[in-house]
């Protein structure tokens, strides 16, 4: 990496000197094209004046996107705009990030917004086909937006409402995030930008574990660690229970801080180099970026190399051509997570403290642990690697013909294609293989996806009078998506730890192809009156290949208006802008491919803690109908949204943007239960109606503005209320998806409740809400499951402060989260096993749980420490999921802070360094502090990741990180 850095520096300096000599050492007097003030990138890449827009939008500067130091352009948006909820799955390199705009809108389909890069819709899915096949185990895989280099992004536009997104078609009802790349500009010579940064990542928080008691039971009996025979196979099992005697009472024992020994300081090296230029007939920008990141978990990493080239050429006075090419190579080395016998955190936190986990291999190199049923975390990270490599190309080109002001033609075509090759190894003696027989396994998966986009758009501006005009556009769009997945699993090794398929005796192979074609025609008309009133009408009709013919065509319109009342009412000049806006839109989303015709497949049974039953079994192959019946009458999901808004600008210092909205989603696609006698378990159908209502406020104030010192503050606040307003009787209380845990705690669909509320076992209570205590001193568990929690936050907020004094600048972002519940299964299980500090504070204590007996008398029955923590506060026998819910979780997080000094003038005033136009050094930190009432590792967590609509599950999730970064940036 040092050689790479030196090579880049040589290229930068030599190129800069050449440019200077070519210009005969004259000072560069380049005139840069200024961005048009008040212009927003909207649907299909069309730029519109902000004053004309009748719906809510937010903008994020590219520099703000990078301040948090995230490699993922989705995670970089956290806390930066109202109504945006970003949830990272963990702090491991390349872990996925999920984003929601104005709440969850779907059950079976994605609720995330579409991602648009320079006018082209790109893929942001998560593929973990070589993993456990479960969102609750496997690895923290990436969402594919991670392939985009944040340094290439100039700005971000967030289109929140249906009216904003109607022209984008499918799934735009979830919103649209538009990333605009940096472009070359007219200038003298070639501009060079070079930046380099180094970051250090450290673990944020861990549960407080006890280091006083040894493994065992009843406070007296000590159970020794698993013993391994001469062949390296365990002959005793050990235990995961830490209810034994005091460590000091057992000769030869001492406590180890396994977590302290295990986690490392992760490092990230980041290099970016860009060349740009332009003249009267065109411009270009070429970029290179490289990230090399190691994680806090040993032997985890992310390496990404990206190249970009965009150019634009003026072929004639009327004809212009442009092209954009991006290529990335992303490599991940990932660690197991969650509900998984090979999971890192599961064994790390459960292992009795008297065992040094660094002793992780037998003489034969096999797995060695205190409890033989778990993989030692060191063995997992070094012997069960999950490696993936993604090669991705995003290519687009366009032609624009500007006949005159009234007629412009845009023809744009693009392709987003990538191939991910992933391999999961389970070494001989690992407990993680799907057959659960410790005989080793390899899973090899190659996933290829290509998406083709074609747009033909006609647009123009017609002035009917000096005060009345029409801005129109119409055209068509085709989006075709093709995919192929080739999966091979080899089980039962012949020779230990040789992961070639020829070294296995049993095989499962699967090959899947899919395609999806969506066609649409669209039109938009914007009428402007006296530069005060604007009315916009849009309409689109789509045809989707994933729906039956009778339902494959659907039309959706939108109407929006804005009134610049400061001009109409002749308000004082210090009212720079006063705008009221209103919008209504209808949008649709069609089903995923192959949900309308019953198909045959390979039968399989899956459990993350036990063997998988798959075909072929014992050499006998089989196939059969899938367990989910398809529906030949399936309809698209439909969304109706209404919003109003107010925008103000006062004294050229105060900026307010406020919105209120109501979004109703009809005909949500769901897997409904069906009688087993039909041969199926579920069937696809249209079901619930879900409503989102909310408020959003963005407020900016330039507190101080003078030549030397500036201080500005930007606040955002949003509240969304989600509710299932209609549902069929047979679907009420049904599971939202396949993500559930022991005790059957599930994210559920319940009328009158938000989507994804937790439904599980609860304590029985009397009419006054008192716990009813049984004869054993524990509360009775209710015979019926109940609603036990709601993961949706009450509101979200962010506060960004920017200070600058001459060449020094300081910026920090406070991220605020109010409310929402989390199922802390991690803490519950650690309580059950006697691993938490609170369970060890006084093991001789007796507890009386407040409540009443079945006769109504106050409870006086006492229970011992173990019973209290294992079955009341823990998830042991007789416990209820309700007790494992942590309610009303709040946090205040210093999302990012950066201190920069611009020393460009100092260098450029030096004769030998006059070719340097700008230079900046920045020290920044991410997640510097977190104040929260949550007892787990981090309340911003989602074990299910970005590939699921599930929120609020914490079950041995991999922890988050805080980072410190030093960066340098030079412009030549």
Secondary structure, DSSP 8 states (H G I E B T S, - for coil): -HHHHHHHHHHHHHHHHHHHHHTTT-----------TTEEE-GGG-EEEGGG--S-EEEEEHHHHHTT--SSTTGGGTTSSTTEEEEES-SSTT--EEEEESS---SSS--S-EEEETTEEE---B--TTTTSSTTSSB---BGGGGS-GGGEEEEEEE-SHHHHGGG-TTGGG-EEEEEE----S-SS-EEEEEEEEEEEEE-----B--SB-SEETTTEE-----B-TTS-BSS---S-B-S-BGGGSTT-----HHHHH---EEEEEEEEEEEEEETTEEEEEEEEEEEEE-SSTT-EEEEEEEEEEEEEE-SSSEEEEEEEEEEEEEEEE-B-SS-TT-HHHHHHHS-TTS-TT--B-TTS-B--SSTTS--HHHHHHHS-EEEEEEEEEEEEEEEEEEETTEEEEEEEEEEEEEEEEEEEE-TT-S-STT-SSS-EEEEEEEEEEEEEEEEEEEEEEESSSSEEEEEEEEEEEEEEEEEEEEEEEEEESSTT--SGGGEEEEEEEEEEEEEEEEEEEEEEEEEETTTEEEEEEEEEEEETTS-GGGSEEEEEEEEEEEEHHHHTT--TTEEEEEEEEEEEEEEE---TT-SS--EE--EE--TTS--EESSBTTB---EE-SEE--TT---EEEEEEEEEEEEEETTTEEEEEEEEEEEEES-EEEEE--GGGT-SEEEEE--EEEEEEEEEEEEEEEEESSSEEEEEEEEEEEEEEEEEE--TTTTTEEEEEEEETTTEEEEE-TTS-TTEEEE--B-B-TTS-BEE-TTSSB-B-SS-EEEE--S-SEEEEEEEEEEETTEEEEEEEEEEE---EEEHHHHHHHHHT-BHHHHS-TT-EE--SSEETTS-B----EEHHHIIIIISSSSTT--GGGGEE-S--EEEEEEEEEEEE-HHHHHTSGGGTT--EEEEEEEEES--EEES--SS-SS--TT-TTSS---EESS----EEEEEEEEEEE-
